[in-house]
Amino acid sequence: MIKVLGDSHDKEMYDLLVEVTDLRKFVEEELHVLWKDVDEVRVECQSRHASNGNASISTSYIVVGTHGIKVPKPNMYNNTRNATMVENFLFGLEQYYEALGIVDDGAKIANASNFLHESTQLW
């Protein structure tokens, strides 16, 4: 009886090993396909970015930061000619862009005017 139980246990262990091996092979194949797709997307993004020319004049956003977190907007600059006020405004704007994950300088510059008040926008 013990021999029968031992043989049964060995067969079950072998079957489990075969199943785990098959699952591992399947997962590795799927990962290979996914990595191939990611590489293709990366190449496409790089070629589109290169075809747009210099990144500093790009109007597209490159976002790498947080998703789903509401980031408070910085205070608007109201044309006060005070070095401390200007520095505080620029620091707040930089922190805002960093929290959003915007790293493209062209996108930052293009949208900075949204935070200028009244006649300051005409500069």
Biopython code that builds the backbone (N, CA, C, O; Angstrom):
import numpy as np
from Bio.PDB.StructureBuilder import StructureBuilder

atoms = [
    (1, "MET", "N", (0.817, -1.195, 0.000)),
    (1, "MET", "CA", (0.000, 0.000, 0.000)),
    (1, "MET", "C", (0.866, 1.267, 0.000)),
    (1, "MET", "O", (0.561, 2.241, -0.689)),
    (2, "ILE", "N", (1.950, 1.237, 0.784)),
    (2, "ILE", "CA", (2.844, 2.390, 0.824)),
    (2, "ILE", "C", (3.492, 2.585, -0.541)),
    (2, "ILE", "O", (3.665, 3.718, -0.990)),
    (3, "LYS", "N", (3.848, 1.499, -1.198)),
    (3, "LYS", "CA", (4.443, 1.599, -2.527)),
    (3, "LYS", "C", (3.458, 2.227, -3.506)),
    (3, "LYS", "O", (3.854, 3.038, -4.343)),
    (4, "VAL", "N", (2.181, 1.865, -3.414)),
    (4, "VAL", "CA", (1.153, 2.426, -4.298)),
    (4, "VAL", "C", (1.014, 3.922, -4.038)),
    (4, "VAL", "O", (0.927, 4.708, -4.982)),
    (5, "LEU", "N", (0.992, 4.325, -2.760)),
    (5, "LEU", "CA", (0.894, 5.751, -2.420)),
    (5, "LEU", "C", (2.128, 6.507, -2.904)),
    (5, "LEU", "O", (2.013, 7.624, -3.409)),
    (6, "GLY", "N", (3.298, 5.910, -2.754)),
    (6, "GLY", "CA", (4.532, 6.535, -3.223)),
    (6, "GLY", "C", (4.530, 6.707, -4.726)),
    (6, "GLY", "O", (4.915, 7.762, -5.232)),
    (7, "ASP", "N", (4.102, 5.684, -5.448)),
    (7, "ASP", "CA", (4.032, 5.775, -6.908)),
    (7, "ASP", "C", (3.025, 6.834, -7.340)),
    (7, "ASP", "O", (3.268, 7.588, -8.282)),
    (8, "SER", "N", (1.895, 6.882, -6.643)),
    (8, "SER", "CA", (0.862, 7.875, -6.952)),
    (8, "SER", "C", (1.392, 9.290, -6.700)),
    (8, "SER", "O", (1.158, 10.206, -7.487)),
    (9, "HIS", "N", (2.103, 9.443, -5.598)),
    (9, "HIS", "CA", (2.683, 10.748, -5.251)),
    (9, "HIS", "C", (3.717, 11.161, -6.293)),
    (9, "HIS", "O", (3.738, 12.316, -6.716)),
    (10, "ASP", "N", (4.561, 10.246, -6.704)),
    (10, "ASP", "CA", (5.571, 10.537, -7.720)),
    (10, "ASP", "C", (4.926, 10.961, -9.036)),
    (10, "ASP", "O", (5.402, 11.890, -9.689)),
    (11, "LYS", "N", (3.852, 10.289, -9.428)),
    (11, "LYS", "CA", (3.159, 10.646, -10.668)),
    (11, "LYS", "C", (2.543, 12.033, -10.553)),
    (11, "LYS", "O", (2.622, 12.829, -11.489)),
    (12, "GLU", "N", (1.926, 12.330, -9.403)),
    (12, "GLU", "CA", (1.336, 13.657, -9.200)),
    (12, "GLU", "C", (2.411, 14.738, -9.235)),
    (12, "GLU", "O", (2.208, 15.799, -9.824)),
    (13, "MET", "N", (3.541, 14.474, -8.612)),
    (13, "MET", "CA", (4.644, 15.441, -8.627)),
    (13, "MET", "C", (5.165, 15.647, -10.051)),
    (13, "MET", "O", (5.452, 16.775, -10.453)),
    (14, "TYR", "N", (5.283, 14.568, -10.802)),
    (14, "TYR", "CA", (5.733, 14.676, -12.185)),
    (14, "TYR", "C", (4.733, 15.487, -13.010)),
    (14, "TYR", "O", (5.128, 16.348, -13.797)),
    (15, "ASP", "N", (3.437, 15.213, -12.831)),
    (15, "ASP", "CA", (2.399, 15.949, -13.557)),
    (15, "ASP", "C", (2.444, 17.437, -13.208)),
    (15, "ASP", "O", (2.297, 18.289, -14.084)),
    (16, "LEU", "N", (2.648, 17.744, -11.919)),
    (16, "LEU", "CA", (2.760, 19.145, -11.504)),
    (16, "LEU", "C", (3.989, 19.806, -12.123)),
    (16, "LEU", "O", (3.926, 20.953, -12.567)),
    (17, "LEU", "N", (5.082, 19.096, -12.150)),
    (17, "LEU", "CA", (6.304, 19.627, -12.751)),
    (17, "LEU", "C", (6.098, 19.923, -14.233)),
    (17, "LEU", "O", (6.529, 20.965, -14.726)),
    (18, "VAL", "N", (5.446, 19.016, -14.939)),
    (18, "VAL", "CA", (5.164, 19.224, -16.360)),
    (18, "VAL", "C", (4.262, 20.442, -16.544)),
    (18, "VAL", "O", (4.494, 21.259, -17.434)),
    (19, "GLU", "N", (3.235, 20.564, -15.706)),
    (19, "GLU", "CA", (2.306, 21.693, -15.816)),
    (19, "GLU", "C", (3.009, 23.015, -15.525)),
    (19, "GLU", "O", (2.808, 23.994, -16.243)),
    (20, "VAL", "N", (3.826, 23.051, -14.485)),
    (20, "VAL", "CA", (4.565, 24.273, -14.154)),
    (20, "VAL", "C", (5.545, 24.622, -15.270)),
    (20, "VAL", "O", (5.699, 25.794, -15.613)),
    (21, "THR", "N", (6.196, 23.635, -15.830)),
    (21, "THR", "CA", (7.124, 23.867, -16.937)),
    (21, "THR", "C", (6.392, 24.430, -18.149)),
    (21, "THR", "O", (6.878, 25.357, -18.797)),
    (22, "ASP", "N", (5.229, 23.875, -18.455)),
    (22, "ASP", "CA", (4.427, 24.379, -19.576)),
    (22, "ASP", "C", (3.976, 25.813, -19.324)),
    (22, "ASP", "O", (4.021, 26.652, -20.224)),
    (23, "LEU", "N", (3.542, 26.091, -18.098)),
    (23, "LEU", "CA", (3.112, 27.451, -17.758)),
    (23, "LEU", "C", (4.273, 28.436, -17.852)),
    (23, "LEU", "O", (4.110, 29.551, -18.347)),
    (24, "ARG", "N", (5.427, 28.026, -17.382)),
    (24, "ARG", "CA", (6.595, 28.900, -17.455)),
    (24, "ARG", "C", (6.947, 29.198, -18.911)),
    (24, "ARG", "O", (7.242, 30.341, -19.260)),
    (25, "LYS", "N", (6.915, 28.184, -19.749)),
    (25, "LYS", "CA", (7.210, 28.375, -21.167)),
    (25, "LYS", "C", (6.201, 29.337, -21.793)),
    (25, "LYS", "O", (6.576, 30.214, -22.571)),
    (26, "PHE", "N", (4.922, 29.172, -21.453)),
    (26, "PHE", "CA", (3.880, 30.049, -21.975)),
    (26, "PHE", "C", (4.125, 31.501, -21.554)),
    (26, "PHE", "O", (4.057, 32.412, -22.379)),
    (27, "VAL", "N", (4.410, 31.708, -20.268)),
    (27, "VAL", "CA", (4.644, 33.063, -19.760)),
    (27, "VAL", "C", (5.875, 33.681, -20.423)),
    (27, "VAL", "O", (5.850, 34.856, -20.788)),
    (28, "GLU", "N", (6.932, 32.920, -20.580)),
    (28, "GLU", "CA", (8.130, 33.438, -21.236)),
    (28, "GLU", "C", (7.850, 33.831, -22.680)),
    (28, "GLU", "O", (8.347, 34.856, -23.147)),
    (29, "GLU", "N", (7.064, 33.032, -23.391)),
    (29, "GLU", "CA", (6.707, 33.370, -24.771)),
    (29, "GLU", "C", (5.871, 34.642, -24.822)),
    (29, "GLU", "O", (6.090, 35.496, -25.681)),
    (30, "GLU", "N", (4.914, 34.772, -23.904)),
    (30, "GLU", "CA", (4.080, 35.974, -23.862)),
    (30, "GLU", "C", (4.919, 37.207, -23.534)),
    (30, "GLU", "O", (4.733, 38.265, -24.135)),
    (31, "LEU", "N", (5.840, 37.074, -22.584)),
    (31, "LEU", "CA", (6.727, 38.189, -22.250)),
    (31, "LEU", "C", (7.593, 38.576, -23.443)),
    (31, "LEU", "O", (7.826, 39.760, -23.686)),
    (32, "HIS", "N", (8.060, 37.597, -24.175)),
    (32, "HIS", "CA", (8.863, 37.875, -25.364)),
    (32, "HIS", "C", (8.047, 38.690, -26.373)),
    (32, "HIS", "O", (8.549, 39.655, -26.949)),
    (33, "VAL", "N", (6.799, 38.300, -26.579)),
    (33, "VAL", "CA", (5.922, 39.031, -27.503)),
    (33, "VAL", "C", (5.698, 40.456, -26.999)),
    (33, "VAL", "O", (5.752, 41.406, -27.779)),
    (34, "LEU", "N", (5.448, 40.605, -25.699)),
    (34, "LEU", "CA", (5.224, 41.938, -25.131)),
    (34, "LEU", "C", (6.457, 42.822, -25.268)),
    (34, "LEU", "O", (6.343, 43.988, -25.645)),
    (35, "TRP", "N", (7.632, 42.280, -24.965)),
    (35, "TRP", "CA", (8.854, 43.066, -25.096)),
    (35, "TRP", "C", (9.098, 43.468, -26.545)),
    (35, "TRP", "O", (9.580, 44.568, -26.814)),
    (36, "LYS", "N", (8.771, 42.586, -27.468)),
    (36, "LYS", "CA", (8.914, 42.910, -28.884)),
    (36, "LYS", "C", (7.984, 44.068, -29.247)),
    (36, "LYS", "O", (8.384, 44.990, -29.957)),
    (37, "ASP", "N", (6.736, 44.017, -28.756)),
    (37, "ASP", "CA", (5.787, 45.102, -29.010)),
    (37, "ASP", "C", (6.267, 46.414, -28.397)),
    (37, "ASP", "O", (6.162, 47.469, -29.023)),
    (38, "VAL", "N", (6.789, 46.351, -27.187)),
    (38, "VAL", "CA", (7.301, 47.553, -26.522)),
    (38, "VAL", "C", (8.462, 48.139, -27.313)),
    (38, "VAL", "O", (8.541, 49.355, -27.483)),
    (39, "ASP", "N", (9.352, 47.301, -27.792)),
    (39, "ASP", "CA", (10.473, 47.778, -28.599)),
    (39, "ASP", "C", (9.991, 48.442, -29.885)),
    (39, "ASP", "O", (10.535, 49.469, -30.292)),
    (40, "GLU", "N", (8.979, 47.866, -30.528)),
    (40, "GLU", "CA", (8.431, 48.460, -31.746)),
    (40, "GLU", "C", (7.823, 49.828, -31.459)),
    (40, "GLU", "O", (8.014, 50.768, -32.229)),
    (41, "VAL", "N", (7.095, 49.940, -30.358)),
    (41, "VAL", "CA", (6.490, 51.225, -29.988)),
    (41, "VAL", "C", (7.580, 52.241, -29.663)),
    (41, "VAL", "O", (7.477, 53.409, -30.037)),
    (42, "ARG", "N", (8.623, 51.796, -28.967)),
    (42, "ARG", "CA", (9.729, 52.697, -28.621)),
    (42, "ARG", "C", (10.399, 53.229, -29.886)),
    (42, "ARG", "O", (10.689, 54.421, -29.981)),
    (43, "VAL", "N", (10.643, 52.354, -30.851)),
    (43, "VAL", "CA", (11.271, 52.775, -32.105)),
    (43, "VAL", "C", (10.362, 53.754, -32.840)),
    (43, "VAL", "O", (10.832, 54.755, -33.381)),
    (44, "GLU", "N", (9.065, 53.467, -32.861)),
    (44, "GLU", "CA", (8.122, 54.369, -33.534)),
    (44, "GLU", "C", (8.101, 55.736, -32.863)),
    (44, "GLU", "O", (8.094, 56.762, -33.542)),
    (45, "CYS", "N", (8.091, 55.754, -31.539)),
    (45, "CYS", "CA", (8.097, 57.031, -30.812)),
    (45, "CYS", "C", (9.378, 57.809, -31.082)),
    (45, "CYS", "O", (9.344, 59.022, -31.288)),
    (46, "GLN", "N", (10.496, 57.114, -31.081)),
    (46, "GLN", "CA", (11.767, 57.783, -31.344)),
    (46, "GLN", "C", (11.819, 58.339, -32.759)),
    (46, "GLN", "O", (12.336, 59.435, -32.976)),
    (47, "SER", "N", (11.291, 57.599, -33.715)),
    (47, "SER", "CA", (11.324, 58.095, -35.092)),
    (47, "SER", "C", (10.388, 59.283, -35.267)),
    (47, "SER", "O", (10.705, 60.224, -35.994)),
    (48, "ARG", "N", (9.240, 59.244, -34.606)),
    (48, "ARG", "CA", (8.333, 60.400, -34.679)),
    (48, "ARG", "C", (8.939, 61.607, -33.992)),
    (48, "ARG", "O", (8.816, 62.732, -34.475)),
    (49, "HIS", "N", (9.594, 61.373, -32.865)),
    (49, "HIS", "CA", (10.234, 62.471, -32.152)),
    (49, "HIS", "C", (11.355, 63.061, -33.003)),
    (49, "HIS", "O", (11.515, 64.280, -33.067)),
    (50, "ALA", "N", (12.126, 62.202, -33.652)),
    (50, "ALA", "CA", (13.218, 62.672, -34.502)),
    (50, "ALA", "C", (12.686, 63.406, -35.729)),
    (50, "ALA", "O", (13.303, 64.364, -36.194)),
    (51, "SER", "N", (11.545, 62.965, -36.254)),
    (51, "SER", "CA", (10.994, 63.623, -37.442)),
    (51, "SER", "C", (10.412, 64.987, -37.116)),
    (51, "SER", "O", (10.219, 65.809, -38.012)),
    (52, "ASN", "N", (10.128, 65.239, -35.835)),
    (52, "ASN", "CA", (9.634, 66.552, -35.425)),
    (52, "ASN", "C", (10.763, 67.558, -35.304)),
    (52, "ASN", "O", (10.508, 68.741, -35.079)),
    (53, "GLY", "N", (11.981, 67.124, -35.444)),
    (53, "GLY", "CA", (13.115, 68.031, -35.356)),
    (53, "GLY", "C", (13.576, 68.200, -33.927)),
    (53, "GLY", "O", (13.563, 67.258, -33.135)),
    (54, "ASN", "N", (13.977, 69.401, -33.613)),
    (54, "ASN", "CA", (14.511, 69.709, -32.289)),
    (54, "ASN", "C", (13.431, 69.567, -31.236)),
    (54, "ASN", "O", (12.326, 70.083, -31.407)),
    (55, "ALA", "N", (13.735, 68.877, -30.149)),
    (55, "ALA", "CA", (12.748, 68.642, -29.088)),
    (55, "ALA", "C", (12.312, 69.929, -28.419)),
    (55, "ALA", "O", (11.205, 69.990, -27.884)),
    (56, "SER", "N", (13.151, 70.971, -28.432)),
    (56, "SER", "CA", (12.796, 72.202, -27.736)),
    (56, "SER", "C", (11.683, 72.968, -28.435)),
    (56, "SER", "O", (11.049, 73.827, -27.822)),
    (57, "ILE", "N", (11.435, 72.670, -29.713)),
    (57, "ILE", "CA", (10.339, 73.350, -30.389)),
    (57, "ILE", "C", (9.115, 72.456, -30.534)),
    (57, "ILE", "O", (8.145, 72.825, -31.196)),
    (58, "SER", "N", (9.163, 71.304, -29.927)),
    (58, "SER", "CA", (8.043, 70.365, -29.991)),
    (58, "SER", "C", (6.873, 70.888, -29.181)),
    (58, "SER", "O", (7.064, 71.461, -28.109)),
    (59, "THR", "N", (5.664, 70.694, -29.685)),
    (59, "THR", "CA", (4.479, 71.113, -28.940)),
    (59, "THR", "C", (3.816, 69.952, -28.239)),
    (59, "THR", "O", (2.796, 70.134, -27.575)),
    (60, "SER", "N", (4.371, 68.762, -28.371)),
    (60, "SER", "CA", (3.777, 67.610, -27.700)),
    (60, "SER", "C", (4.314, 67.511, -26.284)),
    (60, "SER", "O", (5.436, 67.926, -25.995)),
    (61, "TYR", "N", (3.489, 66.950, -25.406)),
    (61, "TYR", "CA", (3.888, 66.774, -24.019)),
    (61, "TYR", "C", (4.555, 65.420, -23.859)),
    (61, "TYR", "O", (4.149, 64.433, -24.472)),
    (62, "ILE", "N", (5.566, 65.391, -23.038)),
    (62, "ILE", "CA", (6.148, 64.126, -22.627)),
    (62, "ILE", "C", (5.869, 64.025, -21.142)),
    (62, "ILE", "O", (6.433, 64.776, -20.346)),
    (63, "VAL", "N", (5.013, 63.113, -20.770)),
    (63, "VAL", "CA", (4.577, 63.004, -19.388)),
    (63, "VAL", "C", (5.138, 61.723, -18.792)),
    (63, "VAL", "O", (4.942, 60.633, -19.331)),
    (64, "VAL", "N", (5.838, 61.869, -17.676)),
    (64, "VAL", "CA", (6.400, 60.702, -17.018)),
    (64, "VAL", "C", (5.978, 60.597, -15.567)),
    (64, "VAL", "O", (6.372, 59.657, -14.878)),
    (65, "GLY", "N", (5.191, 61.535, -15.094)),
    (65, "GLY", "CA", (4.900, 61.608, -13.662)),
    (65, "GLY", "C", (3.692, 60.834, -13.212)),
    (65, "GLY", "O", (3.388, 59.750, -13.709)),
    (66, "THR", "N", (3.023, 61.417, -12.269)),
    (66, "THR", "CA", (1.927, 60.757, -11.585)),
    (66, "THR", "C", (0.655, 60.785, -12.414)),
    (66, "THR", "O", (0.416, 61.709, -13.191)),
    (67, "HIS", "N", (-0.140, 59.769, -12.233)),
    (67, "HIS", "CA", (-1.429, 59.693, -12.903)),
    (67, "HIS", "C", (-2.497, 59.605, -11.830)),
    (67, "HIS", "O", (-2.342, 58.870, -10.855)),
    (68, "GLY", "N", (-3.564, 60.339, -11.999)),
    (68, "GLY", "CA", (-4.674, 60.249, -11.069)),
    (68, "GLY", "C", (-4.520, 61.128, -9.844)),
    (68, "GLY", "O", (-5.401, 61.126, -8.984)),
    (69, "ILE", "N", (-3.435, 61.880, -9.729)),
    (69, "ILE", "CA", (-3.251, 62.771, -8.593)),
    (69, "ILE", "C", (-3.569, 64.177, -9.055)),
    (69, "ILE", "O", (-3.030, 64.647, -10.057)),
    (70, "LYS", "N", (-4.445, 64.847, -8.325)),
    (70, "LYS", "CA", (-4.809, 66.209, -8.693)),
    (70, "LYS", "C", (-3.734, 67.157, -8.172)),
    (70, "LYS", "O", (-3.498, 67.245, -6.967)),
    (71, "VAL", "N", (-3.094, 67.858, -9.086)),
    (71, "VAL", "CA", (-2.008, 68.768, -8.742)),
    (71, "VAL", "C", (-2.556, 70.188, -8.749)),
    (71, "VAL", "O", (-3.121, 70.620, -9.754)),
    (72, "PRO", "N", (-2.399, 70.934, -7.637)),
    (72, "PRO", "CA", (-2.903, 72.308, -7.620)),
    (72, "PRO", "C", (-2.100, 73.186, -8.574)),
    (72, "PRO", "O", (-0.880, 73.060, -8.678)),
    (73, "LYS", "N", (-2.802, 74.073, -9.263)),
    (73, "LYS", "CA", (-2.139, 74.970, -10.203)),
    (73, "LYS", "C", (-1.382, 76.050, -9.437)),
    (73, "LYS", "O", (-1.787, 76.438, -8.341)),
    (74, "PRO", "N", (-0.285, 76.535, -10.012)),
    (74, "PRO", "CA", (0.472, 77.598, -9.338)),
    (74, "PRO", "C", (-0.291, 78.915, -9.404)),
    (74, "PRO", "O", (-1.186, 79.090, -10.230)),
    (75, "ASN", "N", (0.080, 79.836, -8.520)),
    (75, "ASN", "CA", (-0.536, 81.159, -8.543)),
    (75, "ASN", "C", (-0.171, 81.865, -9.837)),
    (75, "ASN", "O", (0.907, 81.649, -10.390)),
    (76, "MET", "N", (-1.075, 82.711, -10.318)),
    (76, "MET", "CA", (-0.817, 83.463, -11.540)),
    (76, "MET", "C", (0.102, 84.635, -11.226)),
    (76, "MET", "O", (0.035, 85.230, -10.150)),
    (77, "TYR", "N", (0.955, 84.951, -12.183)),
    (77, "TYR", "CA", (1.850, 86.101, -12.030)),
    (77, "TYR", "C", (1.095, 87.344, -12.466)),
    (77, "TYR", "O", (0.511, 87.376, -13.550)),
    (78, "ASN", "N", (1.108, 88.376, -11.611)),
    (78, "ASN", "CA", (0.265, 89.545, -11.866)),
    (78, "ASN", "C", (1.045, 90.803, -12.212)),
    (78, "ASN", "O", (0.582, 91.906, -11.919)),
    (79, "ASN", "N", (2.216, 90.670, -12.827)),
    (79, "ASN", "CA", (2.981, 91.801, -13.325)),
    (79, "ASN", "C", (3.688, 92.582, -12.225)),
    (79, "ASN", "O", (4.119, 93.709, -12.466)),
    (80, "THR", "N", (3.819, 92.026, -11.038)),
    (80, "THR", "CA", (4.558, 92.686, -9.973)),
    (80, "THR", "C", (6.039, 92.564, -10.278)),
    (80, "THR", "O", (6.555, 91.461, -10.463)),
    (81, "ARG", "N", (6.725, 93.707, -10.330)),
    (81, "ARG", "CA", (8.150, 93.689, -10.673)),
    (81, "ARG", "C", (8.987, 93.634, -9.398)),
    (81, "ARG", "O", (9.626, 94.603, -8.986)),
    (82, "ASN", "N", (8.947, 92.477, -8.813)),
    (82, "ASN", "CA", (9.681, 92.217, -7.588)),
    (82, "ASN", "C", (10.409, 90.899, -7.806)),
    (82, "ASN", "O", (9.795, 89.889, -8.152)),
    (83, "ALA", "N", (11.717, 90.915, -7.602)),
    (83, "ALA", "CA", (12.523, 89.726, -7.894)),
    (83, "ALA", "C", (12.045, 88.514, -7.107)),
    (83, "ALA", "O", (12.021, 87.401, -7.632)),
    (84, "THR", "N", (11.668, 88.721, -5.860)),
    (84, "THR", "CA", (11.198, 87.607, -5.041)),
    (84, "THR", "C", (9.902, 87.037, -5.590)),
    (84, "THR", "O", (9.729, 85.818, -5.629)),
    (85, "MET", "N", (8.987, 87.905, -6.016)),
    (85, "MET", "CA", (7.709, 87.454, -6.577)),
    (85, "MET", "C", (7.934, 86.673, -7.875)),
    (85, "MET", "O", (7.293, 85.649, -8.113)),
    (86, "VAL", "N", (8.847, 87.167, -8.705)),
    (86, "VAL", "CA", (9.145, 86.480, -9.965)),
    (86, "VAL", "C", (9.763, 85.109, -9.681)),
    (86, "VAL", "O", (9.375, 84.111, -10.288)),
    (87, "GLU", "N", (10.724, 85.066, -8.757)),
    (87, "GLU", "CA", (11.352, 83.791, -8.399)),
    (87, "GLU", "C", (10.331, 82.814, -7.834)),
    (87, "GLU", "O", (10.344, 81.633, -8.181)),
    (88, "ASN", "N", (9.447, 83.297, -6.966)),
    (88, "ASN", "CA", (8.411, 82.432, -6.387)),
    (88, "ASN", "C", (7.478, 81.901, -7.470)),
    (88, "ASN", "O", (7.091, 80.733, -7.445)),
    (89, "PHE", "N", (7.119, 82.762, -8.422)),
    (89, "PHE", "CA", (6.250, 82.337, -9.520)),
    (89, "PHE", "C", (6.932, 81.251, -10.356)),
    (89, "PHE", "O", (6.332, 80.217, -10.650)),
    (90, "LEU", "N", (8.188, 81.495, -10.736)),
    (90, "LEU", "CA", (8.911, 80.524, -11.563)),
    (90, "LEU", "C", (9.136, 79.208, -10.821)),
    (90, "LEU", "O", (9.045, 78.135, -11.416)),
    (91, "PHE", "N", (9.429, 79.290, -9.527)),
    (91, "PHE", "CA", (9.612, 78.078, -8.734)),
    (91, "PHE", "C", (8.306, 77.282, -8.672)),
    (91, "PHE", "O", (8.303, 76.064, -8.850)),
    (92, "GLY", "N", (7.191, 77.989, -8.416)),
    (92, "GLY", "CA", (5.891, 77.319, -8.361)),
    (92, "GLY", "C", (5.523, 76.673, -9.685)),
    (92, "GLY", "O", (4.979, 75.569, -9.715)),
    (93, "LEU", "N", (5.821, 77.360, -10.777)),
    (93, "LEU", "CA", (5.533, 76.836, -12.109)),
    (93, "LEU", "C", (6.380, 75.588, -12.391)),
    (93, "LEU", "O", (5.881, 74.601, -12.930)),
    (94, "GLU", "N", (7.644, 75.643, -12.027)),
    (94, "GLU", "CA", (8.524, 74.490, -12.232)),
    (94, "GLU", "C", (8.062, 73.301, -11.393)),
    (94, "GLU", "O", (8.079, 72.165, -11.868)),
    (95, "GLN", "N", (7.652, 73.552, -10.159)),
    (95, "GLN", "CA", (7.153, 72.477, -9.301)),
    (95, "GLN", "C", (5.874, 71.866, -9.881)),
    (95, "GLN", "O", (5.673, 70.653, -9.821)),
    (96, "TYR", "N", (5.020, 72.713, -10.439)),
    (96, "TYR", "CA", (3.771, 72.256, -11.051)),
    (96, "TYR", "C", (4.066, 71.331, -12.231)),
    (96, "TYR", "O", (3.498, 70.244, -12.338)),
    (97, "TYR", "N", (4.958, 71.776, -13.113)),
    (97, "TYR", "CA", (5.307, 70.946, -14.265)),
    (97, "TYR", "C", (5.964, 69.639, -13.825)),
    (97, "TYR", "O", (5.702, 68.583, -14.402)),
    (98, "GLU", "N", (6.810, 69.711, -12.812)),
    (98, "GLU", "CA", (7.470, 68.497, -12.323)),
    (98, "GLU", "C", (6.454, 67.516, -11.751)),
    (98, "GLU", "O", (6.554, 66.310, -11.977)),
    (99, "ALA", "N", (5.472, 68.037, -11.008)),
    (99, "ALA", "CA", (4.445, 67.166, -10.428)),
    (99, "ALA", "C", (3.593, 66.516, -11.512)),
    (99, "ALA", "O", (3.145, 65.379, -11.357)),
    (100, "LEU", "N", (3.370, 67.233, -12.605)),
    (100, "LEU", "CA", (2.607, 66.668, -13.721)),
    (100, "LEU", "C", (3.446, 65.709, -14.550)),
    (100, "LEU", "O", (2.914, 64.896, -15.306)),
    (101, "GLY", "N", (4.755, 65.811, -14.403)),
    (101, "GLY", "CA", (5.635, 64.937, -15.165)),
    (101, "GLY", "C", (5.960, 65.470, -16.541)),
    (101, "GLY", "O", (6.380, 64.705, -17.410)),
    (102, "ILE", "N", (5.779, 66.756, -16.766)),
    (102, "ILE", "CA", (6.091, 67.357, -18.066)),
    (102, "ILE", "C", (7.574, 67.699, -18.071)),
    (102, "ILE", "O", (8.031, 68.525, -17.281)),
    (103, "VAL", "N", (8.321, 67.063, -18.963)),
    (103, "VAL", "CA", (9.765, 67.273, -19.013)),
    (103, "VAL", "C", (10.209, 68.012, -20.275)),
    (103, "VAL", "O", (11.360, 68.441, -20.360)),
    (104, "ASP", "N", (9.342, 68.163, -21.227)),
    (104, "ASP", "CA", (9.679, 68.829, -22.481)),
    (104, "ASP", "C", (9.671, 70.339, -22.270)),
    (104, "ASP", "O", (8.632, 70.913, -21.945)),
    (105, "ASP", "N", (10.830, 70.994, -22.454)),
    (105, "ASP", "CA", (10.931, 72.435, -22.236)),
    (105, "ASP", "C", (10.013, 73.217, -23.169)),
    (105, "ASP", "O", (9.465, 74.247, -22.776)),
    (106, "GLY", "N", (9.844, 72.742, -24.390)),
    (106, "GLY", "CA", (8.948, 73.424, -25.326)),
    (106, "GLY", "C", (7.520, 73.454, -24.823)),
    (106, "GLY", "O", (6.831, 74.464, -24.961)),
    (107, "ALA", "N", (7.075, 72.363, -24.245)),
    (107, "ALA", "CA", (5.718, 72.306, -23.694)),
    (107, "ALA", "C", (5.595, 73.217, -22.485)),
    (107, "ALA", "O", (4.563, 73.861, -22.294)),
    (108, "LYS", "N", (6.638, 73.275, -21.667)),
    (108, "LYS", "CA", (6.615, 74.153, -20.490)),
    (108, "LYS", "C", (6.496, 75.610, -20.915)),
    (108, "LYS", "O", (5.670, 76.357, -20.388)),
    (109, "ILE", "N", (7.327, 76.005, -21.870)),
    (109, "ILE", "CA", (7.334, 77.396, -22.325)),
    (109, "ILE", "C", (6.018, 77.751, -23.002)),
    (109, "ILE", "O", (5.479, 78.836, -22.781)),
    (110, "ALA", "N", (5.501, 76.849, -23.820)),
    (110, "ALA", "CA", (4.254, 77.116, -24.534)),
    (110, "ALA", "C", (3.080, 77.319, -23.586)),
    (110, "ALA", "O", (2.157, 78.070, -23.901)),
    (111, "ASN", "N", (3.102, 76.665, -22.439)),
    (111, "ASN", "CA", (1.978, 76.758, -21.514)),
    (111, "ASN", "C", (2.202, 77.718, -20.361)),
    (111, "ASN", "O", (1.285, 77.943, -19.571)),
    (112, "ALA", "N", (3.383, 78.288, -20.239)),
    (112, "ALA", "CA", (3.654, 79.221, -19.142)),
    (112, "ALA", "C", (2.765, 80.455, -19.233)),
    (112, "ALA", "O", (2.386, 81.019, -18.206)),
    (113, "SER", "N", (2.430, 80.878, -20.439)),
    (113, "SER", "CA", (1.596, 82.080, -20.588)),
    (113, "SER", "C", (0.196, 81.891, -20.023)),
    (113, "SER", "O", (-0.500, 82.875, -19.772)),
    (114, "ASN", "N", (-0.231, 80.661, -19.818)),
    (114, "ASN", "CA", (-1.540, 80.420, -19.205)),
    (114, "ASN", "C", (-1.585, 80.883, -17.761)),
    (114, "ASN", "O", (-2.668, 81.043, -17.197)),
    (115, "PHE", "N", (-0.428, 81.100, -17.156)),
    (115, "PHE", "CA", (-0.369, 81.505, -15.762)),
    (115, "PHE", "C", (0.039, 82.963, -15.600)),
    (115, "PHE", "O", (0.370, 83.402, -14.499)),
    (116, "LEU", "N", (0.016, 83.709, -16.695)),
    (116, "LEU", "CA", (0.294, 85.140, -16.643)),
    (116, "LEU", "C", (-1.029, 85.889, -16.641)),
    (116, "LEU", "O", (-1.966, 85.517, -17.348)),
    (117, "HIS", "N", (-1.099, 86.948, -15.839)),
    (117, "HIS", "CA", (-2.345, 87.680, -15.637)),
    (117, "HIS", "C", (-2.371, 88.942, -16.493)),
    (117, "HIS", "O", (-1.388, 89.683, -16.534)),
    (118, "GLU", "N", (-3.464, 89.188, -17.162)),
    (118, "GLU", "CA", (-3.774, 90.395, -17.937)),
    (118, "GLU", "C", (-2.634, 90.847, -18.836)),
    (118, "GLU", "O", (-2.234, 90.108, -19.736)),
    (119, "SER", "N", (-2.097, 92.054, -18.610)),
    (119, "SER", "CA", (-1.113, 92.634, -19.524)),
    (119, "SER", "C", (0.213, 91.882, -19.517)),
    (119, "SER", "O", (1.016, 92.043, -20.436)),
    (120, "THR", "N", (0.450, 91.081, -18.517)),
    (120, "THR", "CA", (1.682, 90.295, -18.468)),
    (120, "THR", "C", (1.732, 89.320, -19.637)),
    (120, "THR", "O", (2.820, 88.967, -20.094)),
    (121, "GLN", "N", (0.586, 88.881, -20.128)),
    (121, "GLN", "CA", (0.544, 87.956, -21.260)),
    (121, "GLN", "C", (1.069, 88.599, -22.541)),
    (121, "GLN", "O", (1.489, 87.893, -23.458)),
    (122, "LEU", "N", (1.049, 89.919, -22.614)),
    (122, "LEU", "CA", (1.472, 90.618, -23.822)),
    (122, "LEU", "C", (2.988, 90.723, -23.955)),
    (122, "LEU", "O", (3.487, 91.093, -25.018)),
    (123, "TRP", "N", (3.714, 90.410, -22.914)),
    (123, "TRP", "CA", (5.170, 90.484, -22.983)),
    (123, "TRP", "C", (5.612, 89.613, -24.077)),
    (123, "TRP", "O", (6.811, 89.506, -24.335)),
]
sb = StructureBuilder()
sb.init_structure("model")
sb.init_model(0)
sb.init_chain("A")
sb.init_seg("    ")
for serial, (resi, resn, name, xyz) in enumerate(atoms, 1):
    if name == "N":
        sb.init_residue(resn, " ", resi, " ")
    sb.init_atom(name, np.array(xyz, "f"), 0.0, 1.0, " ", f" {name:<3s}", serial, name[0])
structure = sb.get_structure()
